[in-house]
Amino acid sequence: MTIRLAILGTGGMANGHARRFNDIKGCKLVACCDIVPGRARAFAEQHKIPASYEDANTMFRKEKIDGVSVVTIDKAHAPAALAAIRNGVHVMCEKPLADTLANARRMAAEARRRKLLTCVNFSYRNSPATQKAAELVAAGKLGRILHVEGSYLQSWLVSHSWGDWHTKEAFLWRLSTRHGSAGTLGDIGVHLYDLASFVVGDFAELSSIQKTFDKGVRKIGPYVLDANDSVVTTVRFKNGAIGTLHTTRWATGHANTVAIRVYGDKGALDLNLDRPAPDTLRLCTGKDIDKNLWQPVKCPPTPDMYQRFVTSLQKRKQGQTSFEGGARVQSYLEYSARSAARQGAFLKLPA
Ligand SMILES: NC(=O)c1ccc[n+]([C@@H]2O[C@H](COP(=O)([O-])OP(=O)(O)OC[C@H]3O[C@@H](n4cnc5c(N)ncnc54)[C@H](O)[C@@H]3O)[C@@H](O)[C@H]2O)c1
């Protein structure tokens, strides 16, 4: 059976979704939709998608769609995904799952109630090294996990290697809470929180400080540039480990560096997604501990999130990421903001 898919929101990131779904066997992109007039039509032509729409409900009414990929701006994830769910359509949603924890929980509850399959595009799980790191920790290769240091570093507020943030729309909504942005935390911190909890385990408590630095410009059009640029979070994991997680857009020299080191009482792992294989994941265990030697780890290929979503629809089985998991990561985001508002107070996360 061919899985019939649609894309909702046809901006920058949607191109990656279209290219991947056009490559995956057993699925077909049948429609796309964007609220900006003409944008979905141009996208449909570019990616050879038969139908395009400017209204999601019309698309769901007119097309026979099994699954939709929601790639709108963050604030529109909840209404877009809930519209799909109401129409009985399985949903893959971009990260962060929603703009608020309440919306994320509503999305998870509605999908569960209608027995629909869900997926959150936590794309750093696409790396075989990430999957291997989680496997090694779960298998006890590092022993008891004690200490974690993780970071997601970007530099686009300083560097123009990705274009000028003053003029590009895709940067603007990331800079303004009025656009529904949770700043660097919602944009990339969400990946780091997912990565850390996927590899190490769920967070029990956290404390966070956040900063919105002076950029020389306070507003672009009606949008005040008030979203956070830099965040430092301290985590107590449920398994007893402690750690710090950093994320910023001011990290000169780092276009997009995602890394985590995990230290246990029998060894350590060092995952850096900037480093090419076989050095993406390195281990220091056994006899190497006394010599402080790190060995590269071979990581067999693993399916990416797009393939996992298609496979879950083909097998009618929930895949590795779900709206429940997305809502848990959303709780980390929301409690980080609450902690930051209370000068970094330690907060217990909801069960
Ligand atoms: N997983 C990743 O690594 C990754 C990377 C980049 C972006 N993202 C996420 O992808 C999403 C899109 O980011 P982008 O960079 O493509 O942004 P973008 O601004 O380039 O595109 C967003 C598109 O959504 C459309 N849109 C807004 N509201 C809509 C609605 N209600 N219905 C239909 N379309 C709507 C806009 O018109 C725009 O075309 C964001 O949630 C972002 O966080 C994820």
The ligand as an SDF file (V2000), in Angstrom:
LIG
                    3D

 44 48  0  0  0  0  0  0  0  0999 V2000
   14.3270   19.5190   12.6260 N   0  0  0  0  0  0  0  0  0  0  0  0
   15.1880   20.4690   12.3010 C   0  0  0  0  0  0  0  0  0  0  0  0
   16.3910   20.2720   12.3660 O   0  0  0  0  0  0  0  0  0  0  0  0
   14.6900   21.8090   11.8790 C   0  0  0  0  0  0  0  0  0  0  0  0
   15.5080   22.7170   11.1910 C   0  0  0  0  0  0  0  0  0  0  0  0
   14.9630   23.9540   10.7900 C   0  0  0  0  0  0  0  0  0  0  0  0
   13.6600   24.2710   11.1200 C   0  0  0  0  0  0  0  0  0  0  0  0
   12.9040   23.3710   11.8270 N   0  0  0  0  0  0  0  0  0  0  0  0
   11.5190   23.6640   12.1830 C   0  0  0  0  0  0  0  0  0  0  0  0
   10.7630   23.6570   10.9780 O   0  0  0  0  0  0  0  0  0  0  0  0
    9.7060   24.6090   11.0860 C   0  0  0  0  0  0  0  0  0  0  0  0
    9.7650   25.5580    9.8820 C   0  0  0  0  0  0  0  0  0  0  0  0
   10.9910   26.2420    9.8860 O   0  0  0  0  0  0  0  0  0  0  0  0
   11.5190   27.0100    8.5740 P   0  0  0  0  0  0  0  0  0  0  0  0
   12.9200   27.3250    8.8130 O   0  0  0  0  0  0  0  0  0  0  0  0
   11.1210   26.2100    7.3650 O   0  0  0  0  0  0  0  0  0  0  0  0
   10.6430   28.3300    8.6360 O   0  0  0  0  0  0  0  0  0  0  0  0
   10.1230   29.2140    7.4170 P   0  0  0  0  0  0  0  0  0  0  0  0
    9.7390   30.5120    8.0040 O   0  0  0  0  0  0  0  0  0  0  0  0
   11.1080   29.1550    6.2930 O   0  0  0  0  0  0  0  0  0  0  0  0
    8.8080   28.4160    6.8990 O   0  0  0  0  0  0  0  0  0  0  0  0
    7.6220   28.2970    7.6460 C   0  0  0  0  0  0  0  0  0  0  0  0
    6.4580   28.2560    6.6640 C   0  0  0  0  0  0  0  0  0  0  0  0
    5.2450   27.9920    7.4050 O   0  0  0  0  0  0  0  0  0  0  0  0
    4.2180   28.7540    6.7710 C   0  0  0  0  0  0  0  0  0  0  0  0
    3.0810   28.8740    7.6970 N   0  0  0  0  0  0  0  0  0  0  0  0
    2.9740   29.6320    8.8150 C   0  0  0  0  0  0  0  0  0  0  0  0
    1.7800   29.4190    9.4050 N   0  0  0  0  0  0  0  0  0  0  0  0
    1.1280   28.4910    8.6540 C   0  0  0  0  0  0  0  0  0  0  0  0
   -0.1340   27.8490    8.7490 C   0  0  0  0  0  0  0  0  0  0  0  0
   -0.9770   28.1140    9.7500 N   0  0  0  0  0  0  0  0  0  0  0  0
   -0.4760   26.9400    7.7980 N   0  0  0  0  0  0  0  0  0  0  0  0
    0.3620   26.6690    6.7520 C   0  0  0  0  0  0  0  0  0  0  0  0
    1.5830   27.2610    6.6240 N   0  0  0  0  0  0  0  0  0  0  0  0
    1.9670   28.1410    7.5540 C   0  0  0  0  0  0  0  0  0  0  0  0
    4.8920   30.0870    6.4300 C   0  0  0  0  0  0  0  0  0  0  0  0
    4.1500   30.8040    5.4940 O   0  0  0  0  0  0  0  0  0  0  0  0
    6.2270   29.5830    5.9140 C   0  0  0  0  0  0  0  0  0  0  0  0
    6.1920   29.3420    4.5230 O   0  0  0  0  0  0  0  0  0  0  0  0
    9.8630   25.2980   12.4420 C   0  0  0  0  0  0  0  0  0  0  0  0
    9.0120   24.6980   13.3790 O   0  0  0  0  0  0  0  0  0  0  0  0
   11.3150   25.0260   12.8010 C   0  0  0  0  0  0  0  0  0  0  0  0
   11.5090   25.0130   14.2030 O   0  0  0  0  0  0  0  0  0  0  0  0
   13.3990   22.1590   12.1800 C   0  0  0  0  0  0  0  0  0  0  0  0
  1  2  1  0
  2  3  2  0
  2  4  1  0
  4  5  1  0
  4 44  2  0
  5  6  2  0
  6  7  1  0
  7  8  2  0
  8  9  1  0
  8 44  1  0
  9 10  1  0
  9 42  1  0
 10 11  1  0
 11 12  1  0
 11 40  1  0
 12 13  1  0
 13 14  1  0
 14 15  2  0
 14 16  1  0
 14 17  1  0
 17 18  1  0
 18 19  2  0
 18 20  1  0
 18 21  1  0
 21 22  1  0
 22 23  1  0
 23 24  1  0
 23 38  1  0
 24 25  1  0
 25 26  1  0
 25 36  1  0
 26 27  1  0
 26 35  1  0
 27 28  2  0
 28 29  1  0
 29 30  1  0
 29 35  2  0
 30 31  1  0
 30 32  2  0
 32 33  1  0
 33 34  2  0
 34 35  1  0
 36 37  1  0
 36 38  1  0
 38 39  1  0
 40 41  1  0
 40 42  1  0
 42 43  1  0
M  CHG  2   8   1  16  -1
M  END
$$$$
